[in-house]
Amino acid sequence: MDVSKKQLLEAADNNIISHQQALSLYQYLVVQSKDVPGFTFTHVLYYLGGLIAIGAMTLFMNLGWESFGGAGIILISGCYAVIGLSVTNLFAKKNLIIPAGICATFVVCLTPLAIYGFQQWLGFWPDDSTYRDYHRYIKLNWLYMEFGTLAVGVIIAWKYKFPFLIMPIAVTLWYMTMDITVLLAEDRSWELRQLVSLYTGLLMIGLAIWIDIRTSKQADYAFWIYIFGVIAFWGGLTLQNSDSELAKFFYFCINLVMIGVGVLLVRRVFVVFGALGCCGYLGYLASNVFRDSWLFPVALTAIGLGVIYLGILWQKHELSITQRSHALLPASIRQLLESKQ
C-alpha cells in the first residue's frame, strides 16, 4: 500500500496526527523508500542509462568488435569491468544503492563477451557464429559463457548483495536450460523447447517463492527471478498448440490462477501475463468459436458485471476471508503474505 503526502495531510486535517507529524512521517518514508525501485523520474533515469550501457555490450553488439580479435575483446572487456567495479564501489560508498547495483550488473553482463574473446583468442571457437548471436539462437557454444556468467554473477552478488544483480543470473539460467536441452536431446524441435521453457519457468517461480520467503524482511532479491520465471512459463504455455477446446479452456483457467497468485503475492508480473492470456482466450472465442453469435458479447458483458459484483463482495468480506485462508497456510507462507500487506 502506497501512502502519499496528500493522504498524510488529510489525516492531519482530520486530527488523526498533527501537520508536523504528517510532514515528518512523509520525509521519513521518502528516505526509507529511496533505494526501493519505483516509477520515479530519478529511478527511470537510473535504469534507462544502465540498460542502454548493458544493451550496448549485449543485445546491440555489432560485428565491428570482431575486428579487434579475441585478445582485443578480452582487453576492452577487462577495462570496462575495472571501470564498472570502480564506479560501483564509488556509488556504494555514497549509499547510492540502485546505481551501484546497475553498475555491478553491467560488469556481470560483460562476462560472456570476455569468455567469447578468450575462446576466439585461443582458437577454441568451433564455428563461424559471432557474439551477437548469443541472445538470438540456441547453441552448445554458449555453455562456457553461461557457466562463467553464473560464476561471476554469484560472486559479485555475494559481495555486493544488490537485488538487480539477480537479473543476469536469472536470464543466464533460462538460456542455459535451452542450450543443455539441445546438448542432451536428439529431438531439437520447437515443441521440446516450449516444454523446457514451461518447466524451467515453473522451477524459477518456485525458486523465487523460496527466496521471497527467506528474504522477505530484506531487499527484494526474488523480483527478477519472478519476472523471467513467469515469462519462461507463460511463453512456453502460450506457444503450446492444441485443437482441443478443453485444453484451451484449461489454458484460460491457468491464466486466471496466475492473476490470483499475483494478487496474493503482490507480484504484478503474474497479473499482467495472466490478463494477457485471458484476453487472448476471449479473443479466440470471439473470433473463432462464437464468431456469428450475437449472444456472446451479451454473455461476456454479464460475466464482466458479475466479476465487478464479486469484487464488491470481496471488499466487504476481505478481512474475514483473508484471516481464514491464512490460517490454513504454513507459517512461512503466512509470514510472507503478511509482509506484503
C-alpha positions as CSV (number, residue, x, y, z in Angstrom):
1,M,0.0,0.0,0.0
2,D,1.5,3.3,-1.1
3,V,1.0,6.4,1.2
4,S,1.1,9.8,-0.4
5,K,1.9,13.2,1.1
6,K,-1.7,14.3,0.3
7,Q,-3.1,11.4,2.4
8,L,-0.9,12.2,5.3
9,L,-2.0,15.8,5.2
10,E,-5.6,14.7,5.0
11,A,-5.1,12.6,8.1
12,A,-3.7,15.7,9.8
13,D,-6.8,17.7,8.8
14,N,-9.0,15.0,10.4
15,N,-6.9,15.4,13.7
16,I,-5.5,11.9,13.4
17,I,-2.0,13.2,13.5
18,S,-0.6,16.7,13.6
19,H,0.6,18.5,10.5
20,Q,4.2,18.4,11.7
21,Q,3.9,14.7,12.3
22,A,2.5,14.3,8.8
23,L,5.4,16.1,7.2
24,S,8.0,14.4,9.4
25,L,6.5,11.0,8.6
26,Y,6.4,11.8,4.9
27,Q,10.1,12.7,4.9
28,Y,10.9,9.5,6.8
29,L,9.0,7.4,4.2
30,V,10.8,9.2,1.4
31,V,14.2,8.3,2.9
32,Q,13.2,4.7,3.6
33,S,12.0,4.2,0.0
34,K,14.8,5.9,-1.9
35,D,16.5,2.6,-2.5
36,V,13.3,0.7,-3.4
37,P,12.8,0.6,-7.2
38,G,9.8,2.7,-8.3
39,F,8.4,4.7,-11.1
40,T,10.0,7.9,-10.2
41,F,11.9,10.2,-12.7
42,T,15.2,9.6,-10.9
43,H,14.8,5.8,-11.0
44,V,13.7,5.9,-14.6
45,L,16.9,7.7,-15.5
46,Y,19.0,5.2,-13.5
47,Y,17.5,2.2,-15.2
48,L,17.4,3.8,-18.7
49,G,21.1,4.7,-18.5
50,G,22.0,1.3,-17.1
51,L,20.0,-0.7,-19.7
52,I,21.5,1.4,-22.5
53,A,25.0,0.6,-21.3
54,I,24.2,-3.1,-20.7
55,G,22.5,-3.3,-24.1
56,A,25.5,-1.8,-25.8
57,M,27.6,-4.8,-24.6
58,T,24.9,-7.5,-25.1
59,L,21.8,-7.1,-27.3
60,F,23.2,-4.3,-29.5
61,M,26.7,-5.6,-30.0
62,N,27.6,-5.3,-33.7
63,L,30.1,-7.0,-35.9
64,G,32.6,-4.1,-35.6
65,W,34.0,-5.6,-32.5
66,E,35.1,-8.7,-34.4
67,S,37.9,-6.7,-35.9
68,F,39.6,-6.4,-32.5
69,G,40.2,-10.1,-32.4
70,G,39.9,-12.3,-29.3
71,A,42.7,-10.6,-27.4
72,G,41.4,-7.2,-28.1
73,I,37.9,-8.1,-26.9
74,I,39.4,-9.5,-23.7
75,L,41.4,-6.3,-23.1
76,I,38.5,-4.0,-23.8
77,S,36.1,-6.1,-21.6
78,G,38.6,-6.0,-18.8
79,C,38.9,-2.2,-19.0
80,Y,35.2,-1.9,-18.9
81,A,35.0,-4.3,-15.9
82,V,37.6,-2.3,-13.9
83,I,35.7,0.9,-14.7
84,G,32.4,-0.7,-13.8
85,L,33.6,-2.0,-10.4
86,S,35.3,1.3,-9.6
87,V,32.1,3.2,-10.2
88,T,30.1,0.5,-8.3
89,N,32.4,1.0,-5.2
90,L,32.1,4.8,-5.5
91,F,28.3,4.7,-5.6
92,A,28.2,2.2,-2.8
93,K,30.3,4.4,-0.5
94,K,27.9,7.2,-1.2
95,N,24.9,4.9,-0.4
96,L,23.5,5.2,-3.9
97,I,22.3,1.6,-3.9
98,I,20.3,1.5,-7.2
99,P,23.0,3.0,-9.5
100,A,25.7,0.9,-7.7
101,G,23.6,-2.2,-8.4
102,I,23.2,-1.3,-12.0
103,C,26.9,-0.8,-12.5
104,A,27.7,-4.1,-10.8
105,T,25.2,-5.8,-13.1
106,F,27.0,-4.2,-16.1
107,V,30.2,-6.0,-15.0
108,V,28.4,-9.3,-14.8
109,C,26.9,-8.8,-18.3
110,L,30.5,-8.3,-19.7
111,T,31.4,-11.9,-18.7
112,P,30.0,-13.8,-21.7
113,L,31.8,-11.2,-24.0
114,A,35.1,-11.7,-22.3
115,I,34.8,-15.5,-22.4
116,Y,33.9,-15.4,-26.1
117,G,37.0,-13.3,-26.7
118,F,39.1,-15.8,-24.7
119,Q,37.8,-18.7,-26.8
120,Q,38.4,-16.8,-30.0
121,W,41.9,-15.9,-28.9
122,L,42.9,-19.5,-28.1
123,G,41.2,-20.8,-31.3
124,F,38.6,-22.9,-29.4
125,W,35.6,-21.3,-31.1
126,P,34.1,-24.2,-33.2
127,D,32.1,-22.4,-36.0
128,D,31.6,-19.0,-37.7
129,S,28.9,-17.8,-35.3
130,T,29.6,-14.5,-33.5
131,Y,28.9,-13.0,-30.1
132,R,25.9,-11.0,-31.4
133,D,24.1,-14.4,-31.9
134,Y,24.3,-15.2,-28.2
135,H,21.0,-13.7,-27.4
136,R,19.3,-14.8,-30.6
137,Y,20.0,-18.5,-31.1
138,I,20.3,-21.7,-29.0
139,K,23.8,-23.2,-29.4
140,L,26.1,-25.5,-27.5
141,N,28.9,-23.0,-28.0
142,W,27.3,-20.7,-25.3
143,L,27.6,-23.1,-22.4
144,Y,31.1,-21.9,-21.3
145,M,29.9,-18.4,-21.5
146,E,26.8,-19.2,-19.4
147,F,28.7,-21.1,-16.7
148,G,31.2,-18.3,-16.5
149,T,28.5,-15.7,-16.2
150,L,26.7,-17.7,-13.4
151,A,30.0,-18.0,-11.5
152,V,30.9,-14.3,-11.8
153,G,27.3,-13.3,-11.1
154,V,27.1,-15.3,-7.9
155,I,30.5,-14.0,-6.7
156,I,29.6,-10.3,-7.3
157,A,26.0,-10.8,-5.9
158,W,27.5,-12.4,-2.8
159,K,30.0,-9.5,-2.4
160,Y,27.6,-6.6,-3.1
161,K,24.1,-8.1,-2.4
162,F,22.3,-5.7,-4.8
163,P,18.9,-7.1,-5.9
164,F,19.4,-6.0,-9.5
165,L,22.4,-8.4,-9.8
166,I,19.9,-11.3,-9.8
167,M,18.7,-10.2,-13.3
168,P,21.6,-11.5,-15.4
169,I,21.7,-14.7,-13.2
170,A,18.0,-15.4,-13.9
171,V,18.5,-14.7,-17.7
172,T,21.5,-17.0,-17.8
173,L,19.7,-19.8,-16.1
174,W,16.9,-19.5,-18.7
175,Y,19.4,-19.6,-21.6
176,M,21.3,-22.5,-20.1
177,T,18.3,-24.8,-19.9
178,M,17.7,-24.2,-23.6
179,D,21.3,-25.0,-24.6
180,I,21.6,-28.0,-22.3
181,T,18.4,-29.4,-23.8
182,V,20.0,-29.2,-27.2
183,L,23.0,-30.9,-25.9
184,L,21.2,-33.8,-24.2
185,A,18.2,-34.4,-26.5
186,E,18.1,-35.8,-30.0
187,D,14.8,-34.1,-30.5
188,R,15.5,-30.4,-31.1
189,S,12.1,-29.4,-32.2
190,W,10.3,-26.2,-31.1
191,E,7.8,-28.3,-29.2
192,L,10.6,-29.6,-26.9
193,R,12.0,-26.1,-26.4
194,Q,8.5,-24.9,-25.4
195,L,8.1,-27.6,-22.8
196,V,11.6,-26.9,-21.5
197,S,10.7,-23.2,-21.2
198,L,7.5,-24.0,-19.4
199,Y,9.0,-26.3,-16.8
200,T,12.1,-24.0,-16.4
201,G,9.7,-21.2,-15.7
202,L,7.9,-23.3,-13.1
203,L,11.2,-24.1,-11.4
204,M,12.2,-20.4,-11.4
205,I,8.9,-19.4,-9.9
206,G,9.3,-22.0,-7.1
207,L,12.9,-20.7,-6.5
208,A,11.6,-17.1,-6.4
209,I,8.9,-18.0,-3.8
210,W,11.6,-19.7,-1.7
211,I,13.9,-16.7,-1.9
212,D,10.9,-14.4,-1.2
213,I,10.2,-16.4,2.0
214,R,13.9,-16.4,3.1
215,T,14.4,-12.7,2.4
216,S,11.0,-11.1,3.0
217,K,12.5,-8.8,5.6
218,Q,15.4,-7.8,3.4
219,A,15.7,-6.4,-0.1
220,D,13.6,-7.8,-2.9
221,Y,16.0,-10.5,-4.3
222,A,13.2,-12.5,-5.8
223,F,11.9,-9.8,-8.2
224,W,13.9,-10.6,-11.3
225,I,13.5,-14.4,-10.8
226,Y,9.8,-13.9,-10.7
227,I,10.0,-11.8,-13.9
228,F,11.9,-14.3,-16.0
229,G,10.2,-17.3,-14.4
230,V,6.8,-16.0,-15.4
231,I,8.0,-15.1,-18.9
232,A,9.5,-18.5,-19.5
233,F,6.5,-20.4,-18.0
234,W,3.8,-18.2,-19.8
235,G,5.7,-18.2,-23.1
236,G,6.1,-21.9,-23.1
237,L,2.5,-22.4,-22.1
238,T,1.1,-19.9,-24.7
239,L,3.1,-21.4,-27.6
240,Q,1.6,-24.9,-27.0
241,N,-0.6,-25.8,-29.9
242,S,-3.8,-27.9,-29.4
243,D,-7.0,-28.3,-31.3
244,S,-8.8,-29.3,-28.1
245,E,-11.3,-26.7,-26.8
246,L,-10.9,-28.3,-23.3
247,A,-7.1,-27.6,-23.4
248,K,-7.7,-24.0,-24.5
249,F,-10.2,-23.6,-21.6
250,F,-7.6,-25.1,-19.2
251,Y,-5.1,-22.5,-20.5
252,F,-7.6,-19.8,-19.7
253,C,-8.0,-21.2,-16.1
254,I,-4.3,-21.3,-15.6
255,N,-4.1,-17.6,-16.5
256,L,-6.9,-16.9,-14.0
257,V,-4.9,-18.7,-11.4
258,M,-1.8,-16.6,-12.3
259,I,-3.9,-13.4,-11.7
260,G,-4.9,-14.8,-8.3
261,V,-1.3,-15.7,-7.4
262,G,-0.2,-12.3,-8.5
263,V,-2.7,-10.5,-6.2
264,L,-1.8,-12.8,-3.3
265,L,1.9,-12.4,-3.6
266,V,1.6,-8.7,-4.7
267,R,3.6,-9.5,-7.9
268,R,2.3,-7.6,-10.9
269,V,4.1,-9.7,-13.4
270,F,1.7,-12.6,-12.7
271,V,-1.3,-10.3,-13.1
272,V,-0.1,-8.8,-16.4
273,F,0.7,-12.0,-18.2
274,G,-2.4,-13.7,-16.7
275,A,-4.5,-10.9,-18.0
276,L,-2.9,-11.2,-21.5
277,G,-3.6,-14.9,-21.5
278,C,-7.3,-14.4,-20.5
279,C,-7.8,-11.7,-23.1
280,G,-6.2,-13.9,-25.8
281,Y,-8.5,-16.7,-24.9
282,L,-11.6,-14.5,-25.0
283,G,-10.4,-13.0,-28.3
284,Y,-10.1,-16.6,-29.7
285,L,-13.7,-17.3,-28.6
286,A,-15.0,-14.1,-30.2
287,S,-13.2,-14.6,-33.5
288,N,-13.5,-18.4,-33.9
289,V,-15.9,-20.2,-31.6
290,F,-18.7,-17.6,-31.4
291,R,-17.9,-15.6,-34.5
292,D,-21.5,-15.4,-35.7
293,S,-23.2,-15.4,-32.3
294,W,-24.9,-12.2,-31.2
295,L,-25.3,-13.7,-27.7
296,F,-21.5,-13.9,-27.0
297,P,-20.9,-10.1,-26.3
298,V,-24.1,-10.1,-24.2
299,A,-22.9,-13.0,-22.1
300,L,-19.4,-11.5,-21.9
301,T,-20.9,-8.3,-20.6
302,A,-22.9,-10.2,-18.0
303,I,-19.7,-12.0,-16.9
304,G,-17.8,-8.7,-16.6
305,L,-20.6,-7.2,-14.4
306,G,-20.6,-10.4,-12.3
307,V,-16.8,-10.1,-11.8
308,I,-17.4,-6.4,-10.6
309,Y,-20.0,-7.6,-8.2
310,L,-17.6,-10.3,-7.0
311,G,-15.1,-7.5,-6.3
312,I,-17.7,-5.7,-4.2
313,L,-18.4,-8.8,-2.1
314,W,-14.7,-9.4,-1.7
315,Q,-14.2,-5.8,-0.4
316,K,-16.9,-6.3,2.2
317,H,-15.6,-9.6,3.5
318,E,-11.9,-9.3,2.6
319,L,-10.7,-9.2,6.2
320,S,-12.5,-12.4,7.4
321,I,-11.7,-14.3,4.2
322,T,-8.0,-13.3,4.4
323,Q,-7.8,-14.4,8.1
324,R,-9.5,-17.7,7.5
325,S,-7.4,-18.5,4.4
326,H,-4.1,-17.5,6.0
327,A,-4.9,-19.8,9.0
328,L,-4.8,-22.8,6.6
329,L,-1.3,-21.9,5.2
330,P,2.1,-23.0,6.5
331,A,3.7,-20.5,8.9
332,S,6.5,-19.5,6.4
333,I,3.9,-18.7,3.6
334,R,1.7,-16.9,6.1
335,Q,4.6,-14.6,7.2
336,L,5.5,-13.9,3.6
337,L,1.9,-12.8,2.8
338,E,1.6,-10.7,5.9
339,S,4.9,-8.9,5.0
340,K,3.2,-7.9,1.7
341,Q,0.3,-6.2,3.3
